[in-house]
Amino acid sequence: LQALDPPGFCNTDVTRRLSGSLCEAAYFSLDSDQFVLCSFEPPEVEGSEGSCVGTETTTFSCTFPPSTPTPPLSPPFLPPPSPPPFEPPSFPPPPPPFAPYDGSAAALRLLSSNGDLAEPGFWTLEAVRLLSDASCAEASAITSVGGDVAAGSAIVTTSGTSCTPFYCFVGENVFQREPGIATSTWRGKTDSNDQAWLAIEFSAPTAVGCVQFAQQVSRYSSHVTVQVKASLGSEWETIGAKATQEGCPVPFSSNSCCDEEPGWQCEAVESISLGTLSPPPPPPPPSLPPPSDPPYAPSASSPDFGCLEFESMTEVRELGQWCGGGGRKSDPDACHRAYATTFPNDAFTPGYFRAPREYRSPNVRVQRQRCVHNGLEGDEGRCTMEAKQYQCPLPISINCSRAYANDIQRPPQNRWCSSQTTKETCEASYARAGEPWTVSGGLRGRNYRACVWKEGEGCKLQDVGFNCRDPDQEALCIDVWNSVVVSGATCGGLSRELARAERIGYRAAAARIGATFAVCEPCARSS
């Protein structure tokens, strides 16, 4: 402990006063040959602080053998062999430049790989326009494209279309709309090659020097490639690519970054000039190995990683971002400390992320996906959402706690709303609706509905309810994660300290804290 910065003693840190295992894993030095082991003295009252101290009985004098001297050289002395001449490391050759482009195309397409999509598998384009000049000058916009598409003389094809139960938002839409004014878009999905693309085939070779497009705020690509065909029978050739913006903050009711500034002058419009592009940079040289003793952080593939790890990470959807936003594309550490909640969401439950956590509904489980970085630098850096999904329990919300406490159907009551004869007792009551169901991880959900008073009719069951964890299941670790043990230390805080100190997963650390402190007991049997 004296080697720490600042130096410490056994009783300095509150975690050692609360945990015998942390206390007795520490020692401090008196001088070069005297060392004192820390010893834990349990508290008189369970749940309060104990003591972590060093005593005479735990003081040891240690002598260390001198280092073995180097034996003298035996004659005849020969100098060591000369090191081999330095050879610089070899790196793979840079990628080939973009294909030559004469400014004319028989067909053109916008392309994104699945790994660059904010929501894997889906890409939504709000509007696309083509311009003849590589400077993207407004006067060079090819205004006939929309009409050609509508007339069928220009043919639009896509990697696929994501349909709702009522409508399919097809690719032809985007060439006939403007950003922020679009009433329908192309809601695309990836093909069997894990690529999403939108292509247009012209009736005759067309001069195209610039492509502009607007993406939806959530289903966007962080890197878009432009490809052309010189003739209809030729192969696609890549002639440009660009790392794009990472979404934008928008009002809840909108999916467009251009609602407040509609039209092609909107700042969220992306432009790719096809006449002045340079090839992508070569891959960076191999990076230095990590420090020998990095802080503990289980990887996504580690069996130690579980739902509790998310409690110390950044949730990007609450910030109105996806993994690639907030500078995480160029910051691998920040990327790996972030995750996205992909269910529930604003599409499933409007306003979900805008509600305070303690009032959110549904309140059964959340689906979380970690953000992972590709390890590259500069424009090639990507922070994307990994495919693995974690189904995690939620702390019980205030809404659900109120429903539990006022459930008039809970045995032995077994009553319905109609049994409440006054407006006051009616509007303070809730009733279970239907049977509980089981979701991922063995969690059970149950639907509750409020009782509502209707003049002339009495107390009735509300038509719409909300989903909660089944109260008949025992409490989970997440329910006591923020419960205070003593001196401001919480079950979660102590678990994090223990995980860092002993380089173990949060689940294992929480189980030990739960076995030590009564208030944290659910952590000893659940994660």
C-alpha positions as CSV (number, residue, x, y, z in Angstrom):
1,L,0.0,0.0,0.0
2,Q,3.0,2.3,0.5
3,A,3.8,1.9,-3.1
4,L,0.5,3.5,-4.2
5,D,0.0,7.1,-5.2
6,P,-0.7,8.5,-2.7
7,P,0.7,6.0,-0.2
8,G,-1.8,4.3,2.1
9,F,-2.3,2.0,5.1
10,C,-4.7,-0.8,5.8
11,N,-7.6,1.3,7.0
12,T,-7.3,4.1,4.5
13,D,-9.8,2.8,2.0
14,V,-13.5,2.2,3.0
15,T,-13.7,-0.9,0.8
16,R,-11.1,-2.6,3.0
17,R,-13.1,-1.6,6.1
18,L,-16.1,-3.3,4.6
19,S,-14.6,-6.4,3.0
20,G,-12.4,-8.9,4.7
21,S,-11.1,-10.4,1.5
22,L,-10.0,-7.0,0.2
23,C,-8.4,-6.1,3.5
24,E,-6.4,-9.3,3.9
25,A,-5.2,-9.2,0.3
26,A,-3.1,-6.0,1.2
27,Y,0.1,-5.2,3.1
28,F,2.4,-2.2,3.6
29,S,6.2,-1.9,4.2
30,L,7.9,-0.3,7.2
31,D,11.4,-0.4,5.7
32,S,13.3,-2.5,3.2
33,D,13.0,-5.7,5.2
34,Q,9.9,-5.3,7.4
35,F,6.3,-5.9,6.1
36,V,2.9,-5.7,7.8
37,L,-0.1,-7.8,6.6
38,C,-3.5,-6.2,6.9
39,S,-6.0,-8.0,9.2
40,F,-9.8,-7.6,9.2
41,E,-11.7,-7.0,12.4
42,P,-15.5,-7.5,11.7
43,P,-18.0,-4.9,12.8
44,E,-20.0,-5.4,16.0
45,V,-23.2,-4.5,14.2
46,E,-23.8,-6.2,10.8
47,G,-23.8,-3.7,7.9
48,S,-21.6,-1.2,9.6
49,E,-17.8,-0.7,9.0
50,G,-15.3,-3.0,10.4
51,S,-11.5,-2.3,10.8
52,C,-8.6,-3.2,8.5
53,V,-5.4,-2.9,10.6
54,G,-1.9,-4.1,10.9
55,T,-0.6,-5.4,14.2
56,E,2.6,-6.8,15.8
57,T,1.4,-10.3,15.2
58,T,1.1,-9.6,11.4
59,T,4.5,-7.9,11.1
60,F,7.2,-9.9,9.4
61,S,11.0,-9.4,8.9
62,C,12.1,-10.7,5.6
63,T,15.6,-11.2,4.3
64,F,16.3,-11.6,0.6
65,P,19.3,-13.5,-0.8
66,P,21.9,-11.3,-2.6
67,S,21.8,-11.4,-6.3
68,T,24.2,-14.0,-7.8
69,P,27.3,-12.1,-9.1
70,T,28.2,-12.5,-12.7
71,P,31.1,-15.0,-13.0
72,P,34.3,-13.7,-14.6
73,L,34.8,-14.3,-18.2
74,S,36.9,-17.2,-19.2
75,P,39.8,-16.6,-21.5
76,P,40.1,-16.3,-24.3
77,F,37.5,-13.4,-24.3
78,L,35.5,-13.2,-27.4
79,P,33.2,-10.3,-28.0
80,P,29.5,-11.1,-28.5
81,P,28.4,-11.5,-32.1
82,S,27.2,-8.4,-33.9
83,P,23.4,-8.0,-34.1
84,P,21.9,-8.6,-37.5
85,P,21.5,-5.5,-39.6
86,F,18.2,-3.7,-39.0
87,E,15.5,-4.4,-41.5
88,P,12.4,-2.2,-41.4
89,P,9.1,-4.1,-40.9
90,S,7.2,-4.9,-44.0
91,F,3.6,-3.6,-44.3
92,P,0.9,-4.8,-46.8
93,P,0.8,-2.7,-50.0
94,P,-1.7,0.2,-50.0
95,P,-5.1,-0.5,-51.6
96,P,-5.4,0.3,-55.2
97,P,-6.7,3.8,-56.1
98,F,-10.3,4.4,-57.1
99,A,-11.1,3.3,-60.6
100,P,-10.6,6.0,-63.3
101,Y,-13.8,7.8,-64.1
102,D,-14.4,9.8,-67.2
103,G,-17.5,11.6,-65.7
104,S,-20.1,9.6,-67.5
105,A,-22.1,6.6,-66.1
106,A,-24.6,4.1,-67.5
107,A,-25.6,3.3,-63.9
108,L,-24.7,4.5,-60.4
109,R,-25.3,3.2,-56.9
110,L,-24.7,4.1,-53.3
111,L,-23.4,1.3,-51.2
112,S,-22.8,0.6,-47.5
113,S,-21.5,-2.5,-45.7
114,N,-23.5,-3.9,-42.8
115,G,-20.6,-3.1,-40.4
116,D,-21.1,0.7,-41.1
117,L,-24.8,0.7,-40.4
118,A,-25.9,2.3,-37.1
119,E,-28.8,-0.3,-36.9
120,P,-27.3,-3.5,-38.4
121,G,-29.3,-4.7,-41.4
122,F,-31.1,-1.5,-42.1
123,W,-30.4,1.8,-44.0
124,T,-32.9,4.5,-44.7
125,L,-32.2,7.2,-47.3
126,E,-34.6,10.2,-47.2
127,A,-33.6,11.8,-50.5
128,V,-30.9,11.5,-53.2
129,R,-30.0,13.9,-56.0
130,L,-27.3,13.8,-58.8
131,L,-25.4,16.8,-60.1
132,S,-23.3,17.1,-63.2
133,D,-20.5,19.2,-61.8
134,A,-17.9,17.8,-59.4
135,S,-18.1,21.0,-57.4
136,C,-21.6,20.1,-56.4
137,A,-22.8,23.5,-57.6
138,E,-26.6,24.0,-57.2
139,A,-27.0,25.0,-60.8
140,S,-25.7,21.7,-62.0
141,A,-28.4,19.6,-60.4
142,I,-29.8,17.0,-62.8
143,T,-33.5,17.9,-62.4
144,S,-34.7,15.4,-64.9
145,V,-33.8,12.3,-62.8
146,G,-37.0,12.4,-60.7
147,G,-39.2,12.6,-63.8
148,D,-37.3,9.8,-65.5
149,V,-37.7,7.6,-62.5
150,A,-41.5,8.4,-62.3
151,A,-41.8,7.7,-66.1
152,G,-39.9,4.4,-65.9
153,S,-37.1,5.5,-68.3
154,A,-34.6,5.4,-65.4
155,I,-34.8,2.1,-63.4
156,V,-34.1,2.0,-59.6
157,T,-33.1,-1.2,-57.9
158,T,-32.1,-1.9,-54.3
159,S,-30.6,-4.5,-52.0
160,G,-34.0,-4.9,-50.4
161,T,-36.9,-3.0,-48.9
162,S,-38.1,-3.0,-45.2
163,C,-41.9,-3.0,-45.3
164,T,-44.3,-2.0,-42.5
165,P,-47.7,-3.9,-42.3
166,F,-49.2,-1.1,-44.3
167,Y,-46.7,0.2,-46.8
168,C,-43.4,-0.5,-48.5
169,F,-41.0,2.5,-48.8
170,V,-39.4,1.8,-52.2
171,G,-36.2,3.1,-53.7
172,E,-37.9,5.2,-56.4
173,N,-39.1,7.6,-53.7
174,V,-35.7,9.1,-52.9
175,F,-35.1,10.6,-56.3
176,Q,-38.4,12.5,-56.2
177,R,-38.1,14.1,-52.7
178,E,-36.1,16.7,-50.9
179,P,-34.6,16.5,-47.4
180,G,-37.0,17.5,-44.6
181,I,-39.9,17.5,-47.1
182,A,-40.0,13.8,-47.9
183,T,-43.3,12.1,-47.1
184,S,-41.8,8.7,-48.0
185,T,-38.3,7.4,-48.1
186,W,-36.3,4.3,-49.0
187,R,-36.3,2.0,-46.0
188,G,-33.6,-0.4,-47.2
189,K,-32.2,-3.7,-45.8
190,T,-29.0,-5.6,-46.5
191,D,-28.8,-8.4,-49.1
192,S,-27.3,-11.9,-48.8
193,N,-23.8,-10.3,-49.0
194,D,-24.4,-8.1,-46.0
195,Q,-24.5,-5.0,-48.1
196,A,-27.2,-2.3,-48.4
197,W,-27.3,-0.4,-51.7
198,L,-29.5,1.8,-53.9
199,A,-28.8,1.8,-57.7
200,I,-30.2,3.8,-60.7
201,E,-29.8,2.7,-64.3
202,F,-30.1,5.5,-66.8
203,S,-31.7,5.3,-70.2
204,A,-28.5,6.8,-71.7
205,P,-25.0,7.5,-70.4
206,T,-25.3,10.4,-68.0
207,A,-22.7,12.9,-66.8
208,V,-22.6,12.7,-63.0
209,G,-19.9,14.7,-61.1
210,C,-21.5,14.7,-57.6
211,V,-23.9,12.8,-55.5
212,Q,-25.9,14.3,-52.6
213,F,-28.0,12.4,-50.1
214,A,-29.8,12.8,-46.7
215,Q,-30.0,9.9,-44.3
216,Q,-32.6,9.1,-41.6
217,V,-31.4,10.1,-38.1
218,S,-31.3,6.6,-36.7
219,R,-30.9,4.2,-39.6
220,Y,-27.8,5.8,-41.2
221,S,-24.5,4.6,-42.5
222,S,-21.2,6.0,-41.2
223,H,-19.4,5.2,-44.5
224,V,-20.9,5.4,-48.0
225,T,-19.3,4.3,-51.2
226,V,-20.2,5.4,-54.7
227,Q,-19.9,3.0,-57.6
228,V,-20.7,3.3,-61.4
229,K,-21.0,1.2,-64.5
230,A,-19.4,2.6,-67.6
231,S,-21.8,0.5,-69.7
232,L,-24.8,-1.7,-68.6
233,G,-22.9,-4.9,-69.2
234,S,-19.8,-3.9,-67.2
235,E,-18.9,-4.5,-63.6
236,W,-19.4,-2.0,-60.7
237,E,-16.4,0.2,-60.2
238,T,-15.8,2.2,-57.0
239,I,-15.1,5.9,-57.8
240,G,-15.6,7.5,-54.4
241,A,-16.3,7.0,-50.7
242,K,-16.9,9.2,-47.7
243,A,-17.2,8.9,-43.9
244,T,-20.5,10.6,-43.0
245,Q,-21.9,12.5,-40.1
246,E,-23.1,10.5,-37.1
247,G,-26.8,11.4,-37.0
248,C,-28.2,14.6,-35.4
249,P,-30.3,15.7,-32.4
250,V,-33.9,15.9,-33.5
251,P,-37.3,16.4,-31.8
252,F,-38.9,13.1,-30.7
253,S,-41.6,13.3,-33.4
254,S,-39.1,13.5,-36.3
255,N,-36.8,11.1,-38.1
256,S,-35.3,13.8,-40.3
257,C,-32.2,15.9,-39.6
258,C,-33.6,18.6,-42.0
259,D,-37.1,19.3,-40.5
260,E,-36.0,22.8,-39.3
261,E,-34.0,23.5,-42.5
262,P,-35.7,21.6,-45.3
263,G,-34.2,21.3,-48.8
264,W,-30.8,20.6,-50.2
265,Q,-29.2,23.5,-48.3
266,C,-29.6,21.5,-45.0
267,E,-26.3,21.0,-43.2
268,A,-27.0,17.3,-42.7
269,V,-26.9,16.7,-46.5
270,E,-23.9,14.7,-47.5
271,S,-22.0,15.5,-50.7
272,I,-19.5,13.1,-52.5
273,S,-17.6,14.8,-55.4
274,L,-16.7,12.2,-58.0
275,G,-14.0,14.3,-59.7
276,T,-11.6,15.2,-56.9
277,L,-11.4,12.1,-54.7
278,S,-8.2,10.5,-53.6
279,P,-7.8,6.8,-52.7
280,P,-8.3,5.8,-49.1
281,P,-5.2,5.9,-46.9
282,P,-3.2,2.7,-46.4
283,P,-3.8,0.8,-43.2
284,P,-1.9,2.1,-40.2
285,P,1.2,0.3,-39.0
286,P,0.8,-2.3,-36.2
287,S,0.2,-0.6,-32.8
288,L,2.3,-1.1,-29.8
289,P,1.1,-3.8,-27.3
290,P,-1.1,-2.7,-24.5
291,P,0.3,-1.9,-21.0
292,S,1.3,-5.0,-19.0
293,D,-1.4,-4.3,-16.4
294,P,-4.4,-2.6,-17.9
295,P,-7.5,-1.9,-15.8
296,Y,-10.0,-4.8,-15.7
297,A,-12.6,-4.6,-18.4
298,P,-14.0,-7.9,-19.7
299,S,-14.3,-8.2,-23.4
300,A,-17.6,-8.8,-25.1
301,S,-16.5,-12.4,-25.8
302,S,-15.4,-13.0,-22.3
303,P,-17.5,-15.4,-20.2
304,D,-17.1,-12.9,-17.3
305,F,-19.1,-10.2,-19.2
306,G,-22.7,-9.9,-18.1
307,C,-25.6,-7.5,-17.6
308,L,-24.1,-5.9,-14.5
309,E,-21.1,-4.6,-16.5
310,F,-23.5,-2.3,-18.4
311,E,-24.2,-0.4,-15.2
312,S,-20.8,1.4,-15.4
313,M,-21.0,2.1,-19.2
314,T,-22.5,4.9,-21.3
315,E,-25.9,4.3,-22.9
316,V,-25.7,6.1,-26.3
317,R,-29.4,6.1,-27.2
318,E,-30.2,8.3,-24.2
319,L,-27.8,10.8,-25.8
320,G,-29.7,10.7,-29.1
321,Q,-26.7,8.9,-30.7
322,W,-25.6,5.5,-31.9
323,C,-22.2,3.8,-31.2
324,G,-20.4,5.9,-33.9
325,G,-21.5,9.2,-32.4
326,G,-19.9,11.4,-29.8
327,G,-16.4,11.0,-31.1
328,R,-16.3,7.3,-30.3
329,K,-15.3,6.5,-33.9
330,S,-11.8,7.9,-33.2
331,D,-11.7,6.9,-29.5
332,P,-11.5,3.1,-29.0
333,D,-11.6,3.3,-25.2
334,A,-14.8,5.4,-25.2
335,C,-16.3,3.1,-27.8
336,H,-15.7,0.0,-25.7
337,R,-17.2,1.7,-22.7
338,A,-20.5,2.4,-24.5
339,Y,-23.6,0.4,-25.5
340,A,-27.0,0.8,-27.2
341,T,-30.4,-0.2,-25.9
342,T,-32.2,-1.8,-28.9
343,F,-35.4,-2.9,-27.1
344,P,-37.5,-1.2,-26.0
345,N,-37.1,1.8,-28.3
346,D,-38.8,4.9,-29.5
347,A,-40.4,3.0,-32.3
348,F,-41.9,0.4,-30.0
349,T,-42.6,2.8,-27.1
350,P,-42.7,6.5,-28.2
351,G,-40.8,8.7,-25.8
352,Y,-39.1,5.8,-24.1
353,F,-35.6,7.4,-23.9
354,R,-37.0,10.8,-22.9
355,A,-38.8,9.4,-19.8
356,P,-36.7,9.3,-16.6
357,R,-35.4,5.8,-16.0
358,E,-37.5,5.2,-12.9
359,Y,-40.7,5.9,-14.8
360,R,-40.0,3.9,-18.0
361,S,-42.4,1.3,-19.3
362,P,-42.3,-1.5,-20.2
363,N,-40.3,-2.5,-17.1
364,V,-39.4,-6.2,-17.6
365,R,-36.1,-6.4,-19.5
366,V,-34.0,-4.4,-21.9
367,Q,-32.0,-5.7,-24.9
368,R,-28.5,-4.2,-24.9
369,Q,-25.7,-4.4,-27.5
370,R,-22.1,-3.4,-26.9
371,C,-20.2,-0.9,-29.0
372,V,-17.0,-2.3,-30.5
373,H,-14.2,-0.5,-32.3
374,N,-12.4,-1.9,-35.4
375,G,-9.0,-0.7,-34.1
376,L,-8.2,1.5,-37.1
377,E,-7.4,5.2,-37.0
378,G,-8.5,8.3,-38.9
379,D,-11.3,8.0,-41.4
380,E,-11.0,4.2,-41.3
381,G,-11.9,4.1,-37.6
382,R,-15.4,2.6,-36.9
383,C,-17.4,2.2,-33.7
384,T,-20.3,-0.1,-34.4
385,M,-22.8,-2.1,-32.5
386,E,-21.9,-5.8,-32.1
387,A,-24.4,-8.4,-33.1
388,K,-24.6,-10.2,-29.7
389,Q,-27.6,-9.2,-27.7
390,Y,-27.9,-9.2,-23.9
391,Q,-31.3,-9.6,-22.3
392,C,-31.0,-7.7,-18.9
393,P,-33.5,-7.2,-16.1
394,L,-34.4,-3.7,-15.1
395,P,-34.7,-2.2,-11.7
396,I,-38.4,-2.0,-10.6
397,S,-39.8,1.4,-11.8
398,I,-41.9,3.7,-9.6
399,N,-45.0,2.9,-11.8
400,C,-44.6,-0.8,-11.2
401,S,-43.9,-0.4,-7.5
402,R,-47.1,1.6,-7.2
403,A,-49.0,-1.2,-9.1
404,Y,-47.5,-3.9,-6.9
405,A,-48.5,-2.1,-3.7
406,N,-52.0,-1.4,-4.8
407,D,-52.8,-4.7,-6.7
408,I,-56.3,-5.6,-5.6
409,Q,-56.1,-9.0,-7.3
410,R,-53.1,-10.2,-5.3
411,P,-54.2,-13.1,-3.2
412,P,-56.0,-13.3,-0.8
413,Q,-57.9,-10.2,-2.1
414,N,-58.8,-11.5,-5.6
415,R,-61.0,-8.5,-6.4
416,W,-61.7,-6.5,-9.5
417,C,-62.0,-2.7,-10.1
418,S,-65.8,-2.9,-9.8
419,S,-65.4,-3.7,-6.1
420,Q,-64.1,-0.2,-5.5
421,T,-67.1,2.0,-4.6
422,T,-65.6,5.5,-4.3
423,K,-63.6,7.5,-6.8
424,E,-60.7,7.9,-4.3
425,T,-60.2,4.1,-3.7
426,C,-60.8,3.3,-7.4
427,E,-58.1,5.6,-8.7
428,A,-55.6,4.3,-6.1
429,S,-56.1,0.7,-7.3
430,Y,-54.5,-1.5,-10.0
431,A,-55.4,-5.0,-11.2
432,R,-53.5,-7.7,-12.9
433,A,-54.5,-8.4,-16.6
434,G,-53.9,-11.9,-17.8
435,E,-51.3,-14.5,-16.8
436,P,-47.6,-13.8,-16.5
437,W,-45.3,-14.7,-19.3
438,T,-41.6,-15.7,-19.4
439,V,-39.0,-13.8,-21.4
440,S,-35.3,-14.3,-22.0
441,G,-33.2,-15.3,-19.1
442,G,-36.1,-16.8,-17.1
443,L,-37.6,-13.3,-16.3
444,R,-41.3,-13.2,-16.0
445,G,-43.5,-10.3,-17.0
446,R,-47.0,-9.3,-15.9
447,N,-49.4,-6.7,-17.3
448,Y,-51.0,-4.2,-14.9
449,R,-53.9,-1.8,-15.6
450,A,-55.1,1.1,-13.5
451,C,-58.6,1.3,-12.2
452,V,-60.4,4.4,-13.6
453,W,-63.6,6.1,-12.3
454,K,-66.3,6.8,-14.9
455,E,-69.2,8.9,-13.8
456,G,-72.4,7.0,-13.9
457,E,-70.6,3.7,-14.4
458,G,-68.4,3.3,-11.4
459,C,-64.9,1.9,-11.2
460,K,-63.7,0.2,-14.5
461,L,-60.5,-1.4,-15.7
462,Q,-58.4,0.8,-17.9
463,D,-58.2,-0.3,-21.5
464,V,-54.4,0.0,-21.8
465,G,-51.9,-1.3,-19.3
466,F,-48.2,-1.5,-18.8
467,N,-45.8,-4.4,-18.4
468,C,-43.7,-5.0,-15.2
469,R,-41.5,-7.8,-13.9
470,D,-43.7,-10.3,-12.1
471,P,-43.6,-9.3,-8.3
472,D,-43.9,-13.0,-7.4
473,Q,-40.4,-13.5,-8.5
474,E,-37.7,-12.8,-5.9
475,A,-35.6,-9.6,-5.9
476,L,-32.6,-9.5,-8.2
477,C,-29.1,-7.9,-7.8
478,I,-30.1,-5.0,-10.1
479,D,-32.9,-4.1,-7.6
480,V,-30.3,-3.4,-4.8
481,W,-27.4,-2.2,-7.0
482,N,-27.8,1.4,-5.8
483,S,-28.7,0.5,-2.2
484,V,-26.4,2.1,0.4
485,V,-24.5,-0.3,2.6
486,V,-22.7,2.2,4.8
487,S,-21.0,5.5,4.6
488,G,-22.4,6.2,1.1
489,A,-20.9,2.9,-0.3
490,T,-23.5,1.0,-2.4
491,C,-23.8,-2.7,-3.4
492,G,-22.8,-1.7,-6.9
493,G,-19.9,0.6,-5.9
494,L,-18.4,-2.1,-3.7
495,S,-18.8,-4.7,-6.4
496,R,-17.0,-2.4,-8.9
497,E,-14.1,-1.9,-6.4
498,L,-13.8,-5.6,-5.8
499,A,-13.9,-6.4,-9.5
500,R,-11.1,-3.9,-10.2
501,A,-9.0,-5.0,-7.2
502,E,-9.1,-8.7,-8.0
503,R,-9.6,-8.4,-11.8
504,I,-12.8,-10.5,-11.8
505,G,-16.2,-10.0,-13.5
506,Y,-18.9,-7.9,-11.9
507,R,-21.1,-10.9,-11.4
508,A,-18.5,-12.8,-9.3
509,A,-17.7,-9.6,-7.4
510,A,-21.4,-8.9,-6.7
511,A,-22.0,-12.4,-5.5
512,R,-19.2,-12.0,-2.9
513,I,-20.5,-8.6,-1.8
514,G,-24.0,-10.1,-1.5
515,A,-22.7,-12.8,0.7
516,T,-21.1,-10.2,3.0
517,F,-23.8,-7.6,3.4
518,A,-27.4,-8.4,4.1
519,V,-28.8,-5.4,2.1
520,C,-26.9,-6.8,-1.0
521,E,-28.1,-10.4,-0.5
522,P,-30.0,-10.7,-3.8
523,C,-26.6,-10.3,-5.6
524,A,-25.4,-13.5,-3.9
525,R,-28.0,-15.6,-5.8
526,S,-28.7,-13.6,-9.0
527,S,-27.1,-11.3,-11.5
